[in-house]
Amino acid sequence: QVQLVESGGGLVQAGGSLRLSCAASGSILSIKTMGWYRQAPGKQRELVASITDSTKYADSVKGRFTISRDNKKRTVYLQMNSLKPEDAAVYYCNARIVTTWLIENDYWGQGLQVTVSP
């Protein structure tokens, strides 16, 4: 089994910062892509940022958010600065993982609420 456990969401004022973390554990052989998605009420889930050997960002967060990864800890981070009310959403960690049974699959965290007050 594989688990993604997220931490770091919460309430912040506009202009503030939050750091999200997501740790993978379980029967993991290797982790390919790790990333963060978000879903606001009434909207589709969207990619915020992803990281492999390189990083990819949604245009709306470029220059404000930074994704990073600690492979030894099997953890991905999302540093969010200059937060805006429109960044408010449930943030989900995602990882493409190859298990010890050599099965490759996408896994999701439970979701973190991020609320940004004006």
C-alpha positions as CSV (number, residue, x, y, z in Angstrom):
1,Q,0.0,0.0,0.0
2,V,1.0,3.6,-0.6
3,Q,-0.1,6.6,1.3
4,L,0.4,10.3,0.7
5,V,0.1,12.4,3.9
6,E,-0.3,16.1,3.5
7,S,0.2,18.9,6.0
8,G,0.4,22.7,6.1
9,G,-2.9,24.1,4.9
10,G,-4.8,26.7,6.8
11,L,-6.0,30.3,6.8
12,V,-3.8,33.2,5.7
13,Q,-4.3,36.8,4.8
14,A,-3.8,38.0,1.3
15,G,-0.2,38.6,0.7
16,G,0.8,36.0,3.2
17,S,2.6,32.7,2.8
18,L,2.0,29.0,3.5
19,R,4.1,25.9,3.0
20,L,2.5,22.6,2.1
21,S,4.2,19.3,2.6
22,C,3.3,15.8,1.3
23,A,5.1,12.7,2.4
24,A,4.8,9.4,0.6
25,S,5.1,6.1,2.4
26,G,4.5,2.4,1.9
27,S,5.6,-0.2,-0.7
28,I,7.4,2.2,-2.9
29,L,10.1,1.3,-5.4
30,S,10.4,4.7,-7.0
31,I,8.6,8.0,-7.3
32,K,8.4,9.6,-10.7
33,T,6.4,12.8,-10.8
34,M,5.2,14.6,-7.7
35,G,2.9,17.6,-7.8
36,W,0.1,19.7,-6.4
37,Y,-3.3,20.2,-7.7
38,R,-6.1,22.4,-6.4
39,Q,-9.8,22.5,-6.7
40,A,-12.0,25.5,-5.8
41,P,-15.7,25.2,-5.3
42,G,-17.5,24.8,-8.6
43,K,-14.3,24.5,-10.5
44,Q,-12.3,21.6,-12.0
45,R,-9.2,20.3,-10.4
46,E,-6.2,22.0,-11.9
47,L,-2.5,21.4,-11.8
48,V,-0.6,24.0,-9.7
49,A,2.9,22.6,-10.0
50,S,4.8,19.4,-10.6
51,I,8.4,18.3,-10.3
52,T,10.4,15.6,-11.9
53,D,13.9,16.5,-13.0
54,S,12.4,19.9,-13.8
55,T,9.5,21.9,-12.6
56,K,6.3,23.0,-14.2
57,Y,3.9,25.7,-12.9
58,A,0.4,27.0,-13.7
59,D,0.7,30.4,-15.2
60,S,-1.4,31.8,-12.4
61,V,1.2,30.9,-9.7
62,K,4.5,31.5,-11.6
63,G,6.8,33.7,-9.6
64,R,4.8,33.2,-6.4
65,F,4.8,29.4,-5.7
66,T,7.9,27.2,-5.6
67,I,7.7,23.4,-5.7
68,S,10.6,21.3,-4.3
69,R,11.3,17.7,-3.5
70,D,13.4,15.7,-1.0
71,N,13.8,12.3,-2.6
72,K,15.4,10.8,0.6
73,K,12.3,11.8,2.6
74,R,10.0,11.0,-0.3
75,T,8.4,14.4,0.3
76,V,7.3,17.2,-1.9
77,Y,6.8,20.8,-0.8
78,L,4.9,23.8,-2.1
79,Q,6.0,27.2,-0.9
80,M,3.2,29.6,-1.6
81,N,4.0,33.3,-1.3
82,S,2.0,36.4,-2.1
83,L,-1.2,34.5,-1.7
84,K,-4.3,35.9,-3.3
85,P,-8.0,35.2,-2.5
86,E,-8.2,33.3,-5.8
87,D,-5.6,30.8,-4.6
88,A,-8.1,29.6,-2.0
89,A,-9.0,25.9,-2.7
90,V,-8.5,22.4,-1.6
91,Y,-4.9,21.4,-2.5
92,Y,-4.2,17.8,-3.3
93,C,-0.8,16.1,-3.5
94,N,-0.2,13.8,-6.4
95,A,2.5,11.3,-7.1
96,R,3.2,8.8,-9.8
97,I,4.7,5.9,-8.0
98,V,6.1,2.5,-9.0
99,T,5.4,0.0,-6.2
100,T,7.5,-2.9,-5.1
101,W,5.1,-5.0,-7.2
102,L,6.3,-3.1,-10.2
103,I,2.9,-1.5,-10.7
104,E,2.9,2.2,-11.7
105,N,-0.1,4.3,-10.6
106,D,-1.1,7.8,-9.5
107,Y,-1.8,8.4,-5.9
108,W,-3.5,11.3,-4.2
109,G,-3.4,12.9,-0.8
110,Q,-6.5,13.6,1.3
111,G,-6.6,17.3,0.4
112,L,-5.7,20.4,2.4
113,Q,-7.9,23.4,2.7
114,V,-6.2,26.7,1.9
115,T,-8.2,29.8,2.7
116,V,-7.0,33.3,1.8
117,S,-8.8,36.2,3.4
118,P,-8.9,39.6,1.6
